Amino acid sequence: MRGFFYIVFGGLFILIVSVGSFSLGVSIWQNIRHPDIVTVNNVDNTNQVDPYQDPRYSADQEENLIDSAANALPNGVVKQVTANAYSVKDLTTGQVIVEKNPIQLLPIASLTKLVTAVIARRLIPDNVHINITKQVMQTYGNTADFRAGETFSAGDLLYPLLLVSSNDAAEAYAEYYGRARFIQAMNDFAQSIGAYRTSFSDPSGLDPKNVSTVNDLEIIMDWIRKNDPSIIAVTELKTKTVRNHTWVNPTHFLSWSYYIGGKNGYLPEANRTTASLFQLGPNKDVYAIALLGSGNRDNDMINLLKKIGN
């Protein structure tokens, strides 16, 4: 009889331990597959989402997100938007939906890199190899995790330039071509497409003398999407790996099917900035949202998105 109890209770004990171990194992596996989102600060002072997270919202969920943030906004000027200047424009029809201080000159920070990308693609063949020199490495903010002496093709440098806003990549392009000539080409380009109030003093946006208006930024974004859409396509990537480097795009709107690309920036003198593209409505019109001097960039964009179609 004693042996019988040993067998029965011993079996129950083993069963309980096994079930507990299995549950613990499942919990650990779920945490490995779906870790909590971890954020780190990058050069543009945006939050970087863990690359293993891949949330995707349905159209209904996206509408609910926009509605919950902005369903009570009045028509006209959007008082809840913190930006010093903003504009929402339907690039398909040319209609301005809402704007504030559309021609006020303000620092643009890393939005500069949109034009840096245009000029690099115009002046430097994609297959040219560019060295990351010690002088380039002295640039503030090594978000690309470069090492002095590394070499990249001009085409590959676009990824750290636009995904992690690498100031080093911007300076590498300029150094290769000739810094003064490269910056002059940036200014000439802005004038040639009608962004007359825009001017650049450096290729990265670290200099607060790089200034523009929200109107000019929409002109620049419209030119890029029509004439070099590969630049916009890079900004829509979640990650890109080149050799032993992996660059992760920190833009929060990547999970939205409406979002089709853009660039963010930050400097203390500029606060938060953006020039972003969304495709919305039954006709899939393309809308540009430009913000300068924003205290809460993501909320400002959500509030402005609600104005589309109102």
C-alpha positions as CSV (number, residue, x, y, z in Angstrom):
1,M,0.0,0.0,0.0
2,R,2.8,2.4,0.9
3,G,4.4,1.7,-2.5
4,F,1.0,2.5,-4.2
5,F,0.8,6.0,-2.5
6,Y,4.4,6.7,-3.4
7,I,3.6,5.9,-7.1
8,V,0.3,8.0,-7.1
9,F,1.6,11.1,-5.2
10,G,5.0,10.9,-6.9
11,G,3.3,10.9,-10.3
12,L,1.1,13.9,-9.3
13,F,4.1,15.8,-8.1
14,I,6.0,15.2,-11.3
15,L,2.9,16.2,-13.3
16,I,2.6,19.5,-11.4
17,V,6.3,20.3,-11.8
18,S,6.1,19.5,-15.5
19,V,3.0,21.7,-16.1
20,G,4.6,24.6,-14.2
21,S,7.8,24.2,-16.2
22,F,5.9,24.2,-19.4
23,S,4.0,27.4,-18.5
24,L,7.2,29.1,-17.5
25,G,8.8,28.1,-20.8
26,V,5.8,29.4,-22.8
27,S,6.0,32.7,-20.9
28,I,9.7,33.1,-21.5
29,W,9.3,32.2,-25.2
30,Q,6.6,34.8,-25.6
31,N,8.8,37.4,-24.0
32,I,11.6,36.5,-26.4
33,R,9.3,36.7,-29.4
34,H,7.4,39.8,-28.3
35,P,9.6,41.9,-25.9
36,D,8.3,45.2,-24.5
37,I,9.1,48.1,-26.7
38,V,12.4,49.6,-25.8
39,T,13.2,53.2,-26.7
40,V,16.5,55.0,-27.1
41,N,17.3,58.6,-28.0
42,N,18.8,59.2,-31.5
43,V,20.3,62.3,-33.0
44,D,16.9,63.7,-33.9
45,N,15.6,63.1,-30.4
46,T,12.9,60.7,-31.6
47,N,12.2,57.3,-30.0
48,Q,13.5,54.2,-31.7
49,V,11.2,51.2,-31.7
50,D,12.6,47.7,-31.1
51,P,13.2,46.2,-34.6
52,Y,11.6,42.9,-33.5
53,Q,8.3,44.7,-33.0
54,D,6.3,44.9,-36.2
55,P,2.9,46.3,-35.3
56,R,0.5,47.0,-38.2
57,Y,-2.8,48.8,-37.8
58,S,-5.9,48.2,-39.9
59,A,-7.5,51.1,-41.7
60,D,-10.3,51.2,-39.0
61,Q,-7.8,51.2,-36.2
62,E,-5.9,54.1,-37.9
63,E,-9.1,56.0,-38.2
64,N,-9.9,55.4,-34.6
65,L,-6.4,56.6,-33.5
66,I,-6.9,59.8,-35.5
67,D,-10.4,60.4,-34.3
68,S,-9.6,59.8,-30.6
69,A,-6.8,62.4,-30.8
70,A,-8.6,65.1,-32.8
71,N,-12.3,64.6,-33.3
72,A,-13.3,67.8,-31.6
73,L,-11.0,70.1,-33.4
74,P,-12.5,73.3,-34.9
75,N,-12.2,74.2,-38.6
76,G,-9.5,76.6,-39.7
77,V,-6.4,77.1,-37.5
78,V,-5.8,74.1,-35.3
79,K,-5.2,75.5,-31.8
80,Q,-4.0,72.2,-30.4
81,V,-1.0,72.1,-32.7
82,T,2.2,73.2,-30.9
83,A,4.3,73.9,-34.0
84,N,5.3,77.5,-34.8
85,A,4.5,76.8,-38.4
86,Y,2.7,74.1,-40.2
87,S,0.9,73.2,-43.4
88,V,-1.2,70.4,-44.8
89,K,-1.3,70.3,-48.6
90,D,-3.0,67.9,-51.0
91,L,-0.1,67.4,-53.5
92,T,-2.4,65.6,-55.9
93,T,-4.8,68.6,-56.3
94,G,-2.6,71.5,-55.1
95,Q,-5.2,72.4,-52.4
96,V,-3.9,73.7,-49.0
97,I,-6.0,72.1,-46.3
98,V,-4.8,74.1,-43.3
99,E,-1.7,76.2,-42.6
100,K,-0.1,78.6,-40.0
101,N,2.8,80.9,-40.7
102,P,3.5,79.2,-44.1
103,I,6.3,81.5,-45.2
104,Q,8.0,82.0,-41.8
105,L,11.7,81.2,-42.0
106,L,12.7,78.7,-39.3
107,P,15.5,76.2,-38.7
108,I,14.8,72.8,-40.2
109,A,17.5,70.6,-38.5
110,S,17.8,67.2,-40.2
111,L,15.2,67.9,-42.9
112,T,18.3,69.2,-44.6
113,K,19.2,65.6,-45.4
114,L,16.4,65.3,-47.9
115,V,18.2,67.8,-50.1
116,T,21.6,66.2,-49.2
117,A,20.2,63.0,-50.6
118,V,19.0,64.7,-53.8
119,I,22.4,66.3,-54.4
120,A,24.3,63.2,-53.6
121,R,22.3,61.2,-56.1
122,R,22.7,63.9,-58.7
123,L,26.5,64.5,-58.3
124,I,27.9,61.2,-57.1
125,P,27.3,57.8,-58.9
126,D,25.8,55.2,-56.7
127,N,28.7,52.8,-57.3
128,V,31.4,55.3,-56.2
129,H,33.2,54.2,-53.0
130,I,33.3,56.9,-50.2
131,N,35.8,56.7,-47.3
132,I,34.7,57.5,-43.8
133,T,37.7,59.7,-42.8
134,K,38.8,60.8,-39.4
135,Q,37.6,64.3,-40.3
136,V,34.1,62.9,-41.1
137,M,34.1,61.1,-37.8
138,Q,34.6,64.3,-35.9
139,T,31.1,65.3,-36.9
140,Y,28.7,65.4,-33.9
141,G,26.5,62.3,-33.5
142,N,27.7,59.0,-34.8
143,T,24.2,57.4,-35.1
144,A,25.4,55.2,-38.0
145,D,28.1,53.6,-35.8
146,F,30.8,54.2,-38.4
147,R,34.4,53.5,-37.9
148,A,37.2,55.6,-39.4
149,G,38.6,53.9,-42.5
150,E,35.4,52.2,-43.5
151,T,34.3,52.5,-47.1
152,F,30.7,52.5,-48.4
153,S,29.2,53.0,-51.8
154,A,27.5,56.3,-52.4
155,G,24.2,54.4,-52.9
156,D,24.6,52.6,-49.5
157,L,25.3,55.8,-47.6
158,L,21.7,56.9,-48.3
159,Y,20.4,54.4,-45.8
160,P,22.2,55.8,-42.7
161,L,21.6,59.3,-44.0
162,L,17.9,58.9,-44.1
163,L,17.1,56.1,-41.7
164,V,19.1,57.1,-38.6
165,S,19.8,60.7,-39.7
166,S,23.6,60.2,-39.8
167,N,25.4,63.5,-39.8
168,D,28.6,61.6,-40.7
169,A,27.0,60.2,-43.9
170,A,26.0,63.8,-44.9
171,E,29.6,65.1,-44.3
172,A,31.1,62.1,-46.1
173,Y,29.1,63.0,-49.3
174,A,30.1,66.6,-49.0
175,E,33.8,65.9,-48.3
176,Y,34.0,63.5,-51.2
177,Y,32.6,66.0,-53.7
178,G,34.1,69.1,-52.1
179,R,32.2,70.6,-49.2
180,A,31.7,74.2,-50.4
181,R,30.6,73.0,-53.9
182,F,28.2,70.4,-52.4
183,I,26.5,73.0,-50.2
184,Q,26.3,75.5,-53.1
185,A,24.7,72.8,-55.2
186,M,22.1,72.3,-52.4
187,N,21.3,76.0,-52.4
188,D,21.2,76.1,-56.2
189,F,18.8,73.1,-56.3
190,A,16.4,74.8,-53.8
191,Q,16.3,78.0,-55.9
192,S,15.8,76.0,-59.2
193,I,12.6,74.3,-58.0
194,G,11.0,77.4,-56.4
195,A,11.9,76.9,-52.8
196,Y,13.2,80.4,-52.8
197,R,13.3,81.1,-49.1
198,T,15.4,78.0,-48.3
199,S,19.1,78.1,-47.6
200,F,21.8,75.7,-46.4
201,S,25.0,76.3,-44.5
202,D,25.9,72.6,-43.9
203,P,24.9,69.2,-45.4
204,S,23.6,67.7,-42.1
205,G,21.3,70.2,-40.5
206,L,23.4,70.7,-37.4
207,D,23.7,74.4,-38.3
208,P,20.6,76.3,-37.2
209,K,21.3,78.7,-40.2
210,N,19.8,75.9,-42.4
211,V,16.4,77.5,-42.7
212,S,13.2,77.0,-44.8
213,T,9.4,77.5,-44.6
214,V,6.7,74.9,-44.5
215,N,5.6,76.0,-48.0
216,D,9.1,75.4,-49.3
217,L,9.4,72.0,-47.6
218,E,6.2,70.9,-49.4
219,I,7.7,72.1,-52.7
220,I,10.8,70.0,-52.0
221,M,8.9,66.9,-51.0
222,D,6.7,67.2,-54.1
223,W,9.7,67.5,-56.3
224,I,11.4,64.4,-54.7
225,R,8.3,62.2,-54.9
226,K,7.9,63.1,-58.6
227,N,11.5,63.1,-59.7
228,D,13.4,60.8,-57.4
229,P,10.9,58.6,-55.5
230,S,13.7,56.2,-54.5
231,I,14.6,58.7,-51.8
232,I,11.1,58.6,-50.4
233,A,11.2,54.8,-50.6
234,V,14.3,54.6,-48.4
235,T,12.5,56.7,-45.7
236,E,9.7,54.1,-45.6
237,L,12.0,51.2,-44.7
238,K,12.0,49.8,-41.2
239,T,15.6,48.5,-41.3
240,K,18.5,48.2,-43.6
241,T,21.6,46.0,-43.2
242,V,24.9,46.7,-45.1
243,R,27.6,44.3,-44.1
244,N,27.9,44.4,-40.3
245,H,25.8,47.6,-39.9
246,T,22.0,47.5,-39.3
247,W,20.2,50.8,-39.3
248,V,16.7,51.0,-37.7
249,N,14.2,53.7,-38.7
250,P,12.8,55.4,-35.6
251,T,9.8,57.0,-37.3
252,H,6.6,56.1,-35.3
253,F,4.3,56.3,-38.3
254,L,5.9,53.4,-40.2
255,S,3.1,51.1,-38.9
256,W,0.4,53.1,-40.6
257,S,-0.6,52.1,-44.1
258,Y,-1.4,55.8,-44.8
259,Y,2.3,56.8,-44.2
260,I,4.4,56.7,-47.4
261,G,7.6,58.4,-46.2
262,G,9.3,61.5,-44.9
263,K,12.0,62.8,-42.6
264,N,12.1,64.1,-39.0
265,G,14.6,66.4,-37.4
266,Y,15.6,68.0,-34.1
267,L,17.9,70.7,-32.8
268,P,17.5,72.8,-29.7
269,E,17.2,75.9,-31.9
270,A,14.7,74.2,-34.2
271,N,12.7,72.0,-31.8
272,R,11.1,69.1,-33.6
273,T,10.5,69.2,-37.3
274,T,9.0,67.0,-40.0
275,A,8.2,66.8,-43.7
276,S,6.0,63.7,-44.2
277,L,3.8,62.2,-46.9
278,F,0.5,60.4,-46.4
279,Q,-1.9,58.8,-48.9
280,L,-5.5,59.2,-47.9
281,G,-9.1,59.2,-49.1
282,P,-11.1,57.4,-51.7
283,N,-8.9,58.8,-54.5
284,K,-5.6,58.0,-52.7
285,D,-4.5,61.6,-52.9
286,V,-1.0,62.3,-51.6
287,Y,-0.8,64.8,-48.7
288,A,2.3,66.6,-47.4
289,I,2.5,67.6,-43.7
290,A,5.3,70.0,-42.8
291,L,5.9,71.1,-39.2
292,L,8.6,73.5,-37.9
293,G,9.2,74.3,-34.3
294,S,7.0,71.6,-32.9
295,G,6.9,70.8,-29.2
296,N,5.0,67.5,-29.8
297,R,5.6,66.3,-33.3
298,D,3.5,63.1,-33.3
299,N,0.5,64.6,-31.7
300,D,0.7,67.6,-34.0
301,M,0.7,65.4,-37.0
302,I,-2.3,63.3,-35.7
303,N,-4.2,66.5,-35.1
304,L,-3.5,67.8,-38.6
305,L,-4.4,64.5,-40.2
306,K,-7.9,64.9,-38.9
307,K,-8.3,68.1,-40.9
308,I,-8.0,66.1,-44.2
309,G,-11.5,65.5,-45.4
310,N,-13.2,67.9,-42.9
